Each structure stands twice: as structure tokens, then as C-alpha cells.
Amino acid sequence: MKRSLVLVAAAVLLAGCGGGGGGDAAPQQSTGGAPAKVTLEWWHLSTAEPLKSLWAQRAKEFEAKNPHVTIKATVLENEAYKAKLTTITQSGNAPDVFASWGGGVLKQQIDAGVVKDISGDVADVLPNFTPAALSAYQLDGKTYGLPTDIGLVGFWYNKKLFEKAGITEPPATWSAFLEDVKKLKTAGVTPIALAGKEKWPGHYYWAYLAMRIAGLDALKQAAVDHDFTKPDFVAAGQQVKVLADLQPFQKGFLGAAYSTPDGQSATVSNGKAAMELMGQWAPSVQADSGKGLGEDLGFFPFPAVEGGKGSAGDAFGGGGGLTVGSDAPKEAVDFVKFMTEMGNHSKAVESGGVLPVLKGEESAVKDPNLKQVATLLAGASGYQLYLDQAYPPAVGQQVNDSVAELIAGTKTPEEVGADISEVAKSEAG
């Protein structure tokens, strides 16, 4: 979800780019003793700058150090990527190297046997990563990928439009947020941009409200008992409905994409809406899809909900990483290690494309808004992965679909909980 650009973030490894993979056998020798030629299929979602060019540059650098390797990149936007990857993994195959958000989707790919256990190959570099960034790619003590980005979802807003509406500071509570939405509307400003067509951006609202009202433990419990009909989940849906009933979104939002020139990101970037709820990649996508807000762009965390069981310090989000297909040659692991070496990864951090995943990278964050995100992340009291990645794929998709129906006014909060529960129970067998 998302996440689109940031996902495949990456960088580069100091440890012998060309051949330090570890566990696998040496590459086959062709006649003359040179390694046999290898083509690596690499799928990622970094469709916008700066990552689009950075990743292409990294691939060329790896090829230069490994003349027998050709990297064939497939770059897709978020929804197309998820659909294509699901199709190929369900057929029992996977690209050699591909972007992953980790979590329940990765677990399903592991269970299907299409992802390689790279624990032995990356043991030498694991201590370089922060535990939070690494956690989404580790299961039962084994490592199935390396992280390239981590962050959280929050509100990116236009300071000038807030001033126009008489809003002097970002809202700290949900009731204050709803009041600010009304103030923006009164001032003739579209409060929020939303990519209704793509659905995953809408699920952020329900997920965050469920976190704030029910608490993180309730979301974890729902993964076990598959019950999303409890009163606190219904209450989260009711608050999404309260927001939607204010008609805060741009005209035509139900048909809007995220990163297109007329989508959610560009609507904010071009000053046509005051804010969007989005991940740490938002500034990059805004700059790529529209004019960009420059100094007028601000950030604030999702507000606290009065009386809720969740902590206002709990963060919701994720990052991106690189995983390796089970049938990939050893050079695929070498490439993943190359992409996450400090020298090159820190360049991606400096560019504003990703946030630190390696220990000691914090100083490379230059953008003040991204520094705020990194600080909130470092001090988070709890962390929840995107629900459409944390849960099995069918459950995550139902969350997205149901929240979209709730926002569109075609399903009630109670029906949303019942529909998600039904799919969750069915998936659990």
C-alpha cells in the first residue's frame, strides 16, 4: 500500500557486492572459467523520484561490479504491483528479487514455498539493521528479506490552507480534527484528498481509529479470534462515517487514484486540498505528481481519540524490503545485500526517499518533516503494520473493500465488521 514508492527502497552493501552471498554454491562456470551469465528479475514499486533513478543507478553499479549479471527491473505502481505479484506467487513462482511489506502477506508466500530463507546468507549484516525495521521480514527466527525503509502514516498538510481557515495549530484530538475539517469547509477549502479508487489509503482511517479506540492488543486479538464485530471496532467504523458524512474529500474522490496527475497526492501537492493521511513517502510522491508545497508542507500524527483504549503514541505504518524468490540464483542475495549497504542506503535517506533502517543512519535525514516522522517512530509506544499486510491477503483486501464501502455510504459500521470477520474466519479454515 504503499507505500508505493518507498517500498523498494534500498541501498548498497559494502561486503563484496559481487559474491559475498554465503550459503549457496559458487556460480556455474562457463567455458573459459568465467561465471555463467545470470539475469535477475527485480520487481519494485518506486515509480517516482528520487527512488526511481536511485534504484536504476544501483542496479547499474551492481552490474558493473558483476559483469556476468544483468538486472531486468519491472517497476509498477502499488495496485498493479500487488495484483501481478499475487498472480505469479499463486502460480508457485516469484521474481528473483521483489519488494515486500512483510507481515501476513510474506508469511503466506513463505508457506507457499516461493520465498527463500536467506538467514545464513545475511547473518553477517543483520546486526547493522534496527530491530524494528528488520522485524517484518523475520519469522520463527528466520530471515526472509532485508528492509529498505520504515516509517509511519500521518497527516501531511498545507500550512497556508490551515491559516486561511483560521487553524493555528494541528489538531491533537479526533474531535478537534473534525472541527478543523468543518473550519476548512467553511473557508471554501477541500479538507482532505483521498484516492477512493485504490482503497488502501482509505483503510488507514479505520485502522488508526481502531488502534486509538480499541487499542493495539485488540487488533492483535482479532488476528487470532477473527472477530471484528466487537463494539470498539464498530465504534471505529462509526467515526469513519462521522468523518465521511462531513463530505471532506475532493470532488470525484471515489474514482481517484493515488499518484496520478489528478490523484490524491497531486490534489494536495497543487494546493487543491488541505491534507492527506499518508505514509513517509508522501513528500516524494507529491513532488513527483504535482507542483509541491515546499515550506508550506507540514506533518502531524494521527490524533488521539478521547476515551479510547489506545495510546496516542502508538504508530501505524510500515516500510519496505527486498525478498528473494526460492528459485533465485545466489546473485539475487548478493544484490539484496548490495542494496542495503550503509554507503548507498544512506544516500537514499539523504535524498528524502526513505527513512533509516540501519543503525547510525539517523543523521542522514535532512527534511524537517521526515525528521519529525523519524522522531515519532523512535519514540512510538507501539507499532502496527498496515492491516492489508499484517493480516492474510484475503483479509487485508476485505478490510480495504469494506472501508471503501463505508466511506462511500453503501455499508454500515456493523456490516463492515461482519464482512471482515466472515472472510477472516473463512481464511482460518
C-alpha distance (Angstrom), angle and dihedral (degrees) to the residues before:
residue distance angle dihedral
M1 . . .
K2 2.76 . .
R3 1.99 159.6 .
S4 3.62 82.3 168.5
L5 3.67 102.4 -167.5
V6 3.48 105.7 22.8
L7 3.59 95.7 57.9
V8 3.56 104.8 85.8
A9 3.54 97.2 40.1
A10 3.62 117.9 152.2
A11 3.59 157.9 150.4
V12 3.63 144.5 -169.4
L13 3.70 145.6 -67.7
L14 3.73 127.8 -127.8
A15 3.76 94.9 -159.5
G16 3.72 105.1 94.7
C17 3.71 101.8 -57.6
G18 3.70 92.0 -156.0
G19 3.65 103.8 55.4
G20 3.71 120.7 -7.3
G21 3.78 95.7 114.4
G22 3.75 98.7 125.9
G23 3.78 121.4 -156.0
D24 3.77 103.7 42.5
A25 3.76 127.2 86.0
A26 3.79 119.3 -97.7
P27 3.80 115.0 -85.1
Q28 3.75 116.4 -86.7
Q29 3.76 113.4 -91.9
S30 3.76 118.9 -124.5
T31 3.76 121.2 -152.5
G32 3.76 111.1 -60.4
G33 3.83 93.2 34.7
A34 3.81 97.1 -86.3
P35 3.81 118.6 130.6
A36 3.78 114.8 -93.0
K37 3.77 115.1 -101.3
V38 3.80 114.7 -92.5
T39 3.80 130.3 -166.1
L40 3.82 115.9 -157.8
E41 3.79 118.2 -156.0
W42 3.82 106.8 -146.2
W43 3.81 120.2 -174.0
H44 3.78 121.8 -169.2
L45 3.79 143.6 151.0
S46 3.78 104.4 -133.0
T47 3.78 96.0 123.7
A48 3.82 95.8 151.8
E49 3.77 135.7 60.4
P50 2.95 139.8 -62.2
L51 3.80 93.3 28.0
K52 3.79 96.6 41.6
S53 3.81 91.6 65.4
L54 3.80 95.5 33.4
W55 3.78 92.9 56.6
A56 3.79 92.5 46.3
Q57 3.80 88.2 52.0
R58 3.82 92.1 49.3
A59 3.79 90.3 51.9
K60 3.81 91.3 52.2
E61 3.81 90.5 49.0
F62 3.79 91.2 51.8
E63 3.81 91.0 48.9
A64 3.82 90.1 50.5
K65 3.80 90.8 53.9
N66 3.80 91.6 43.2
P67 3.83 106.9 39.1
H68 3.80 92.4 -179.6
V69 3.84 91.4 60.7
T70 3.81 126.9 83.8
I71 3.80 117.6 -172.1
K72 3.79 116.2 -150.3
A73 3.80 109.0 -165.2
T74 3.80 124.3 -157.6
V75 3.81 109.7 -165.8
L76 3.80 117.7 -168.6
E77 3.78 135.8 167.4
N78 3.78 118.0 -109.7
E79 3.80 104.2 -88.2
A80 3.80 95.6 39.0
Y81 3.79 89.5 48.4
K82 3.80 94.2 52.2
A83 3.80 92.3 47.1
K84 3.81 95.0 47.9
L85 3.80 94.2 43.8
T86 3.81 91.7 49.0
T87 3.80 90.6 51.8
I88 3.79 95.0 50.4
T89 3.82 96.1 42.9
Q90 3.81 91.7 48.3
S91 3.79 87.2 56.9
G92 3.82 88.6 57.2
N93 3.80 96.6 -103.4
A94 3.80 136.7 102.1
P95 3.80 138.0 -174.9
D96 3.82 115.1 -96.2
V97 3.82 91.1 -110.7
F98 3.78 124.0 11.2
A99 3.78 142.4 167.4
S100 3.78 117.8 -100.4
W101 3.79 137.6 -180.0
G102 3.79 90.7 -156.6
G103 3.79 120.6 -142.9
G104 3.80 125.5 90.0
V105 3.79 94.8 -14.8
L106 3.81 91.4 55.5
K107 3.80 90.0 46.4
Q108 3.79 90.3 55.3
Q109 3.81 89.8 50.3
I110 3.82 89.9 49.4
D111 3.82 90.7 49.4
A112 3.81 88.7 50.4
G113 3.80 89.9 54.7
V114 3.81 96.4 -122.1
V115 3.84 97.7 115.6
K116 3.80 125.4 72.4
D117 3.81 123.2 -126.8
I118 3.82 100.3 -128.0
S119 3.81 96.7 176.8
G120 3.79 95.5 120.5
D121 3.78 94.3 41.9
V122 3.81 95.1 53.6
A123 3.82 100.3 33.7
D124 3.80 90.5 107.6
V125 3.83 93.9 58.0
L126 3.83 102.0 36.1
P127 3.84 93.1 92.1
N128 3.82 88.5 61.4
F129 3.82 93.3 66.9
T130 3.79 129.4 79.8
P131 3.82 110.9 -111.8
A132 3.83 92.4 -125.2
A133 3.80 92.6 55.9
L134 3.79 93.3 45.4
S135 3.80 97.7 45.4
A136 3.82 97.2 81.4
Y137 3.84 90.5 60.1
Q138 3.79 98.5 47.4
L139 3.78 125.1 83.3
D140 3.79 129.1 173.1
G141 3.78 91.2 -9.3
K142 3.80 94.2 -52.6
T143 3.80 129.3 111.0
Y144 3.81 120.3 -132.9
G145 3.79 101.6 171.0
L146 3.79 145.8 -1.8
P147 3.81 123.2 -113.0
T148 3.78 122.8 -116.9
D149 3.81 100.0 177.8
I150 3.78 142.5 9.9
G151 3.76 132.3 -177.1
L152 3.77 145.7 123.1
V153 3.78 141.1 -98.8
G154 3.79 119.9 -108.5
F155 3.79 142.4 139.7
W156 3.81 118.8 -66.0
Y157 3.79 108.5 -163.2
N158 3.79 145.0 -177.9
K159 3.81 108.8 -116.3
K160 3.82 92.8 -160.0
L161 3.80 93.0 54.2
F162 3.80 90.8 47.9
E163 3.83 88.9 52.2
K164 3.80 90.5 48.5
A165 3.82 88.3 56.7
G166 3.80 92.0 47.5
I167 3.80 94.4 -109.9
T168 3.80 106.8 148.0
E169 3.81 99.3 -177.5
P170 3.80 137.1 13.4
P171 3.82 114.9 -89.7
A172 3.80 116.8 -98.4
T173 3.82 96.2 -169.9
W174 3.80 133.2 48.7
S175 3.81 92.9 -120.2
A176 3.83 89.5 52.7
F177 3.81 88.8 48.6
L178 3.81 91.4 54.0
E179 3.82 89.8 48.4
D180 3.81 89.9 51.6
V181 3.80 90.2 51.5
K182 3.81 87.8 55.8
K183 3.82 91.8 47.4
L184 3.80 90.9 52.0
K185 3.80 91.5 50.2
T186 3.80 91.1 48.6
A187 3.81 88.7 52.4
G188 3.81 90.2 53.9
V189 3.81 93.2 -107.5
T190 3.82 123.8 133.1
P191 3.82 100.6 -123.6
I192 3.81 102.6 -154.7
A193 3.80 138.7 20.0
L194 3.80 116.1 -147.2
A195 3.80 133.5 -179.1
G196 3.80 94.7 -139.8
K197 3.78 93.3 170.8
E198 3.80 93.9 60.7
K199 3.83 95.5 46.8
W200 3.82 98.1 -161.0
P201 3.84 93.0 89.4
G202 3.80 89.7 55.3
H203 3.79 93.6 53.4
Y204 3.81 88.7 65.1
Y205 3.82 90.1 72.9
W206 3.79 95.9 52.9
A207 3.81 92.4 41.0
Y208 3.80 94.3 51.3
L209 3.81 92.7 44.9
A210 3.81 89.9 49.3
M211 3.82 88.6 51.1
R212 3.80 92.8 48.9
I213 3.83 96.4 42.4
A214 3.84 103.7 32.8
G215 3.81 99.3 22.7
L216 3.78 133.6 -129.6
D217 3.79 93.4 -77.0
A218 3.80 90.2 59.3
L219 3.81 91.4 55.5
K220 3.79 90.1 48.8
Q221 3.81 90.4 47.8
A222 3.80 90.4 50.9
A223 3.80 88.2 58.4
V224 3.81 86.6 59.3
D225 3.81 104.8 37.5
H226 3.85 95.4 29.3
D227 3.80 91.2 -137.9
F228 3.79 117.0 137.8
T229 3.80 94.7 159.0
K230 3.82 96.2 86.9
P231 3.82 116.8 123.8
D232 3.81 95.1 -105.4
F233 3.81 92.2 54.6
V234 3.80 89.9 48.5
A235 3.82 88.3 49.2
A236 3.82 89.5 53.8
G237 3.80 88.9 53.5
Q238 3.79 90.7 47.7
Q239 3.81 90.4 55.9
V240 3.81 91.3 49.3
K241 3.81 86.3 53.3
V242 3.81 91.5 48.7
L243 3.80 88.1 55.0
A244 3.82 94.4 44.1
D245 3.82 90.8 48.8
L246 3.82 88.1 61.5
Q247 3.83 86.7 63.3
P248 3.81 91.6 -133.1
F249 3.80 98.8 161.0
Q250 3.80 130.7 93.7
K251 3.79 120.2 -91.7
G252 3.81 110.5 -83.4
F253 3.81 93.7 16.0
L254 3.82 92.7 144.7
G255 3.80 89.2 66.8
A256 3.82 96.4 38.6
A257 3.79 124.9 114.4
Y258 3.79 124.2 -150.1
S259 3.80 110.2 -118.1
T260 3.81 103.9 20.3
P261 3.84 121.5 112.0
D262 3.83 89.7 -99.2
G263 3.81 96.7 35.1
Q264 3.79 136.7 105.0
S265 3.79 97.3 -77.3
A266 3.81 95.6 47.0
T267 3.81 91.4 47.0
V268 3.81 89.1 61.7
S269 3.79 94.0 36.3
N270 3.82 91.9 54.6
G271 3.80 93.8 48.1
K272 3.81 95.6 -108.5
A273 3.83 95.5 121.0
A274 3.78 131.1 29.4
M275 3.79 100.6 -131.7
E276 3.79 151.3 -6.4
L277 3.80 132.2 -154.1
M278 3.78 102.9 -128.3
G279 3.79 146.2 136.0
Q280 3.79 131.4 -91.3
W281 3.81 92.2 -80.3
A282 3.82 91.9 67.2
P283 3.84 97.4 101.3
S284 3.82 91.6 52.7
V285 3.79 93.4 48.8
Q286 3.80 92.0 44.6
A287 3.80 90.8 53.0
D288 3.80 90.5 47.7
S289 3.81 98.2 44.6
G290 3.81 100.8 38.6
K291 3.80 145.9 4.3
G292 3.80 95.0 -68.4
L293 3.81 126.7 -128.8
G294 3.80 99.1 -118.3
E295 3.81 111.2 -173.6
D296 3.81 90.7 0.6
L297 3.82 92.1 69.2
G298 3.80 114.8 100.6
F299 3.80 136.6 171.2
F300 3.80 135.0 -144.6
P301 3.81 131.3 173.8
F302 3.79 122.8 -110.8
P303 3.82 106.4 -80.2
A304 3.80 126.8 -107.0
V305 3.80 117.2 -104.3
E306 3.77 113.2 -131.2
G307 3.79 111.5 -116.2
G308 3.80 93.2 9.0
K309 3.80 123.3 141.1
G310 3.80 93.9 -135.0
S311 3.79 125.7 88.4
A312 3.81 119.1 -112.8
G313 3.80 85.6 -135.3
D314 3.80 93.6 63.0
A315 3.80 111.8 110.3
F316 3.78 129.5 -147.0
G317 3.77 121.7 -159.7
G318 3.75 142.1 70.5
G319 3.71 140.8 -145.6
G320 3.71 137.7 -131.5
G321 3.76 137.2 -92.0
L322 3.75 144.0 175.2
T323 3.78 123.1 -108.6
V324 3.80 130.3 -174.4
G325 3.79 127.3 -128.0
S326 3.80 115.4 -117.3
D327 3.81 93.1 -118.2
A328 3.81 96.1 43.2
P329 3.83 120.2 125.5
K330 3.80 119.5 -109.8
E331 3.80 89.9 -100.2
A332 3.82 88.2 71.4
V333 3.80 90.5 65.6
D334 3.80 90.1 45.0
F335 3.81 88.4 54.8
V336 3.81 93.5 49.9
K337 3.80 89.9 51.3
F338 3.79 89.9 46.4
M339 3.80 90.3 52.6
T340 3.80 93.1 54.3
E341 3.79 101.8 46.4
M342 3.80 114.3 126.6
G343 3.81 98.8 -118.0
N344 3.78 94.8 55.7
H345 3.78 100.2 31.5
S346 3.80 91.2 53.3
K347 3.82 87.9 57.0
A348 3.79 88.2 58.6
V349 3.82 89.1 49.8
E350 3.81 91.5 49.3
S351 3.80 89.7 51.4
G352 3.80 90.2 58.9
G353 3.78 91.6 -118.4
V354 3.80 97.4 115.0
L355 3.79 141.4 7.6
P356 3.82 126.2 -118.7
V357 3.80 120.6 -71.2
L358 3.81 95.6 161.8
K359 3.79 124.2 75.1
G360 3.78 110.9 -102.7
E361 3.81 96.7 22.4
E362 3.81 95.1 107.6
S363 3.80 94.4 98.1
A364 3.82 89.8 60.7
V365 3.84 90.8 69.8
K366 3.81 104.2 100.2
D367 3.81 104.7 164.5
P368 3.85 111.6 91.0
N369 3.82 93.6 -142.3
L370 3.80 91.7 50.1
K371 3.81 89.1 47.0
Q372 3.81 86.7 56.9
V373 3.80 90.3 51.0
A374 3.81 91.2 48.5
T375 3.82 90.9 48.8
L376 3.82 92.7 49.5
L377 3.78 89.5 47.9
A378 3.80 92.5 49.9
G379 3.80 91.0 51.1
A380 3.82 98.0 39.5
S381 3.80 114.7 138.2
G382 3.81 90.6 -150.6
Y383 3.79 139.8 -4.0
Q384 3.80 132.5 -139.3
L385 3.81 123.2 -170.7
Y386 3.82 117.0 -134.8
L387 3.80 106.0 -74.6
D388 3.80 92.4 -129.2
Q389 3.81 87.5 60.5
A390 3.81 101.8 31.1
Y391 3.81 92.7 58.5
P392 3.82 126.4 52.7
P393 3.83 111.4 -74.8
A394 3.82 96.7 -103.4
V395 3.81 91.3 50.2
G396 3.79 92.4 46.5
Q397 3.79 90.6 49.9
Q398 3.80 90.5 50.4
V399 3.82 90.3 51.9
N400 3.79 88.8 53.9
D401 3.81 93.6 44.9
S402 3.80 94.8 45.4
V403 3.80 94.9 47.8
A404 3.81 89.1 48.8
E405 3.81 89.0 53.9
L406 3.80 90.3 47.8
I407 3.81 92.1 51.7
A408 3.81 90.5 46.0
G409 3.81 90.0 51.6
T410 3.80 96.7 -119.3
K411 3.83 97.3 111.5
T412 3.80 132.2 41.8
P413 3.82 124.3 -128.5
E414 3.82 88.3 -107.3
E415 3.80 92.6 51.8
V416 3.80 90.2 49.7
G417 3.81 91.6 57.0
A418 3.81 92.2 44.9
D419 3.82 93.9 49.1
I420 3.81 94.2 48.9
S421 3.82 90.8 46.2
E422 3.79 91.7 51.0
V423 3.81 92.8 54.6
A424 3.82 92.5 42.2
K425 3.82 91.5 53.0
S426 3.79 91.4 45.4
E427 3.83 91.7 50.9
A428 3.78 90.4 48.8
G429 3.78 87.8 59.2
